[in-house]
């Protein structure tokens, strides 16, 4: 009987079924960062437990570290405490730490793939909701809570309910100026922020077949925003070529053997799914969020919806969004003044994202009223960008070039909105207060759209600027 990748990976890692009905699932790779791990390590100490497989855990620092300086101690005492804790914990339990002195530091969901730690057919867990990013490689990757971080450290296993599986097919050919970020925002808009509850998503169709690995990572990253437990793309030649030569990937004959196994794990023709959704990507326009969750999204020239256009269960949230954001139903976002532009995050802080944004940045200057930040997702991304001259392009246009980190995505660091500022952001969440101010307003969009908004000083249609670039 034909099987899906999800079923194959689950079965390969299932240790046993627990009395609760959950599966005891072996975790092949455990990623930790400085925010959700200190309490987990302390629980180990209090229980007198060790970490039996320290080589299967890798730590990085990303959430709380400043992006404007690497001086220690940090000005924020709590941040310094978290940083000191992960340094101490990794040393005590024998875990590899990717701090800034390592040269491999960066956002956890950027460094895992670029080092080749993330591979097809794996189970991956991390105390961060956007762990679904790693599913781009054909891995099953879960975000977990602090007590589960403890469990994985102590046992290399996770007690988890197996979700149902939905296949999300997107066919057609994306037009110029439409990116992977627009695709996932469109999916969430269509299926809803709660549409994926109880499901894992398998992304498929011609749009995904043509995507690069970094584009697939962008889509899988935001699976959680659609309510899904995880999301993945079946591995293919694009996957294998990305992994070839990565520091932690197999090499030589071992790589060839790995590819043979990875290929065997892909979903088979005729496999059964609990649900299938088919969407058309050929008519997609650049997408911008207007409200307080990623499902509140419209094409850049569409009008903000009326409450009556939503199901009864969603209408209170829509009314709340209208009031919080200050927009009126029927107006368009295009032309809306912004105060801050942020390019970065585990969703869109990779080298391809910076390249696309730089193409737009070199066409003009950031408007004087806009504070614009570019934050590479890792030290390796920063090195690639520097080799290509991207920081100079951004600085010349008026952007600030920062050190790697999560930065303004969640503002657990000095990068925060002030008051009711409007931020054009390439990150993943537009919740109330997400970017550091309880009144701050976040508009999610692609990195190229953020660059266009910074130069125009307002929400713009990047397709028009791409036309200008083509002429230059």
N, C-alpha and C positions, 0 to 999 in steps of 0.2 A: 504494500500500500504506500502511495506517495506521501512523503512527509515534508513539513516545513522546517526551515532552519530553527525556528523557535522551539519546536518539539525536539529536534535532534540535540540542540544544545542543552535543553532542560534535562532530557533523559541522560545525557552524558555526564551531567554534574549532580544528578539527584542521588543523595546518599540513602535516604529512606523517607517514607511518609510518617509524619508525626501523629500522635494521638489526636492533635487539634485539627487534623486534616491538611495542615501545611506540609510543604516539602522542606526537608533539610537539604539545602543546596550548597554544594561546595563552590567557593569563590576563587577563581583562578588568579585574579588581580585585585588588590585592595589599594585604593588611593586615599590619602588623608591630607588634610590641610590644617591650618593653625586654629581655626574657629570651632569646629565640631569635634576635635580630637582630645583636648586637655581633660575633659571630664571622663572620657572613655578610658584613657590611660590611668587616671586616678582610680577608677573602678577596678581595674586589673590589680593595682597595688593593694587595694583594700581587701580583695578576694584572694590575694596571694597567687595570682595567675601570671603566667609568662606568655610570650608570643611565640608559638611553636614554629611558625613559618615566616620569619621576618623578611626573607627574600621575596615573599609575595606581596609585601606592602611597600609602597613608595610614597614619600611625603613631599609636599611643596608648601610654599608660603605665597599667598595671593590676596586673600580677602581684606586683611587689615593693614597691609604694608603701604606706606605712602608711595606715591608715584612721582613726587617732586624732589625727593631726596632719598639717599640710602644711608644717611647718618644714623648711628645708634648712640644712646637709646632713643626710641621714638618719643615724640612730644606727648603722645597719648599713653598714659600709664597702663591702661587696660590692654592696648595693642602691644606694648612692650612686654607685658606679662604673658600674653598669648604667644608671642614670638619666642620668648625665653623658655616657655613651657614645651613647645614643640622641639626646640633644640635639645632640651634636657631629656625629653621622652624618647626621641629617636636615638640618642646616644645610649641611654639606659637599655633600651630593648633591641638595639642592633638594627635599626631601620634606616634605609638610605634617605637622606634629606637633601632636597634640591633647593638650597638657599641661594642667595645672590652670589656667594663666593664660589658656588659650584659651576657657574656658567650655564646651568640648565634650568634656572628658576623660571617660573611663569604660572599662568592660570592652570589649574589642575587638568582641565579638559583640553588644554592646548598642548601641554608638555607630554601627556601620556601618548597621544598619537605620534607626535613628532619624534619621540625617542624610539618608537617601535614597540613600546610596552603594550599598546592596544593592538590586538590581533583577532582575526576571524575565529568564531567558534568558542570564544572565551565567555566566562561569566565575570563581570566586573562590578564592584560596589564602591561607593564613596559617600561620605557624609555631606552630600551636596545634591540638590534636586536635579541639576542639569547633567548628571552622570549619563543620561540617555544619549549624550553626544557621541559616546564611543560605539553606539549601535551602528554608526555609519560604516563600520568595518565588518558588519555581520557578527557583532558580539551582542550578548544580552546584558545590558548595563543598567543598574538600579541606583537611584539615590536612596540613602538610608539615614535613620536618625542616630543620635549619639549612643543610645543603648545598643543599637545594632552594630555600630562601629566597634564597641566593646566586644560583642559576640564574635565578629569576624576576626578581630585581633586575637581573641582567646582560642577560637576553634577553627578558623578559616571557613566557617559555615554560616549560613543565614537561614532562619526559619521564615518561609514566605509562601503566600498563596499563589498558585499558578493562575495568571490572568487568561482571559479569552484572547483570541487573535483576530485582528481586523487588517485586511489588506487595503491600503490606500493607493490607488493607481492615479497617477497624473500623466496624461498624454498630451501630445502636441509639441510645439516648438516655442520656447520663450522668445519674446521680442527684445530688441535692444533696449537696455535700461531697466529690464526686469531681472531680478536676481533670486537666488535661493531664499533670501529673507522674505521676499514677496510671496514665494510659493508656500512657505510654512504659515505665514500670516493668513493667506487665503484659505488654507486647509483648516486652520483653527476657526476662522470666521464662518466657514461653511458647516463644519461638524460641531462647533461649539467648544467652550472651555471645559465643559463637563462631558462632552461627547465621548471622550476616550476612557472615562472611569470604568475600571474593571477590565480594560483591554491593554494588550501590547499592539503596537502598530508596525506592520511591515510595509515600507514604502516601495512602490514599484511603478513601472510605466516608462515610457520613452523619455520623459523629462529627467527622471532619476538616472536612467541609463547613460545619459549624456553628461551628467554632473561630474565635476571633479570631486575628490575626496573632501576637500575643504567645504565645498558647497553642500555635500551630503551631511557633513558634520553640523552645519548651520541648521538644516532641517531637523535632524535627529535631536539636536540640542533643545529645541522648543517643543518636543513631544509632550513633555510634562505640562506645558501651558495649555495643551488641548485635553488635559485630564488623563492621558495615557500613562501607564506604569513605566513603559519604555518604548523605544522605537528603533527600528533597524532597517538597513538596506542589505540585500544579499551581496556577498563578495563577488567580485569579477576581476577582469584584467586590470581595471583602473585601481582596484584595491591592492592587488599584488605589486604593481609597479610603484605605488606610493610607498609600500613597506620595504621594497628592495633597498638594501644598503643602510637602513635605519640602525642606529647603534644597538638596540636591544632585540632586533628582529633576527631570525635565523639567517645564516649566510652559507654560500656554497651549495653543496649537495643537500644540506639540511633545509635550505630555503626551498629547493625544488620539491622535497618531500612534504614540506609544510604546505606549499601551494596545492599539492595533490589532495591533501586532507581538507584544506580550506574549501576547495572547490566541491568536495563531496558533501560539505555541510550546508550548501545552499538549498533553498526550497526547490522541490521537484515539481515538474509540470503535473497538474492534476491533484496537487495537494489541497486539502480541505481547510477552509477558514470559517470562523464564526460569523464574519460579516465582510462584505466587500463594498468599498465606495470608489466610484470612478469620477474624476474631475478633469476638466479641460484646462490646460495651461496656455493654450495658444492666444487667448484674448486677454490675458492678465495685464494689468497696468501696475505701475509702482503703487505699493500699498502703504498706508499710514494709519496708525491707531489714533482714535479720537477720544477714547474714554479711559476707563480705569481697569481694564483687563485686556489681554491680547486679542480677545475675540471682538472687541470694539474696534473694528478695522474697516477701512473703505479705500477704494481707489483714490488716487490723489485728486481727481477731478469729480469724484462723487460727492453727494451731499450727506451731511450727518443725519442719520436716521431718526425718525420720530419713534416715540415709545410704542405706538400702535403697530409698528413693523416687527415687533418682537413677540415671542411667546409670553403667555401670562407669567410664567415662572421667572422670566428675565426682566420684566418691566420695572421692578423696583430698582434693580441695579442700573438700568439704563437711565432712569430718572435721577438717580444719585450721580451718575457720570455727567449728565448734562449740567447739574448744579455745581459739581466740584470743578469741572474743567472750565465752565463759564461760556461754553458754546451754545448756540441755539440750533435746534433741529432745522434742517433745510439749508444751512450754510455750508460752504465748502471750506476745507482746511487750507487749501492753496492760498497763499498770501498772508497766512497767519504769522505774525511776528514771533520770532524765537529769541531767547536770551542766551541760551547755552547750546553748544553742539558737542556731542560726545561720540567719538569713534573708538571702539574697543570692545571688550568683554569676551567671555567664552563662546558667545554666539558669533561675533564678527570682529575678532581681534587678530586674525591670521594674516599671513603675508598677502594672499590674494585679495582680501578685503581692503588692505592698505593700498595696494596697487590701484584698485578701482577708484578708491576715494582720491588718491593723488592725481589721477587723470582729470578729475573735476577741479581739485584744489588749484592746479596750475593755470586755470582759466580766469582766475580773479583773486580778489582779496576778501578776507573775512570782514564783514561789516563791523564798524567800530563799536556797536552796542552788543556784539556777540562775543562771549568767551568760548573759545573752541579748543578742545583737547583731542589729541591722538595718543592712544595708549596701546602699545604693542602687547600681544598676548603672552609673549615669553621673551627671554633673552635671545633665543635663536631667531625669533621673528624680527627682533630689533636689529640683530646682526645682518640678516638678509636685507632688511629695509635700508640700513646704512650703506651696504655694498651697492645698492641700486640708486642711492641718492634721494630716497623718499623723504627723510627728515628735512632736508634742505627745501624740497618742494613745499612741504607743509609749513615750515617756518616762514618761508618767503611769502606765503599766502596769509600768514597771521595766526596759524594754529600753534599751540604749545605742543612740543614733543616730549613725552613723559617716559618714565621707567615702567617696566612691565608690572601688571597687577590688575585686580578687578576694578579698581578705580570707582568711577561714578555709577557703575552698574547697580551697586547696592549701597554705596556710600558708608561702608564700615571703616572708612579711612578719611583723610581730610578733604577728599573731592566730593562736595555736596552742593545741592541746589540751595538757594536762599529765597525765603518767602515763597511767592507764587510763580517763580520763574518758569518759563516754558523751555523744555529741553528737547531738541531733536536728537534722538539716541539710537545707536545701533545695538543696544542691549536687548534683553529678553522679557522684561517685566515693566509694566506701566501702572503698577498698583499705587494707591495713595501712599505718599511718603517714601516710596521705594528709593528715591535718589537723595534722601537725607533731609528733606524739608517736608513737614506735615501738610504743606500747601502746594508743594512743587508739582508741576504738571509735565508728564513724559509723553512724547510722541515717538513711538517705535517706527523705525524705517531702515532701509538698507544703508550701508556705509556711504555709498555714492550719493544717495538722497540726503544724508546728513551733511556731506560736503557741499552739496548744492544749496542747502538751507543756510549754511554758515556764510556762504558767499553772497547769497541774495538777502540774508537777514530775515528770511521768512520761508515757510514751507513752499517748495518749488517742485517742478516736474523735471527730474534729471534728464529725461529724454531730450529736452530742448537743448541742454548744455552738451549732451553727447553729440548732438548735431553740430554745435559750434566747434567741438574738439575735432570732429571729422574734417571740418573745413580748414582748421589751422595747420 
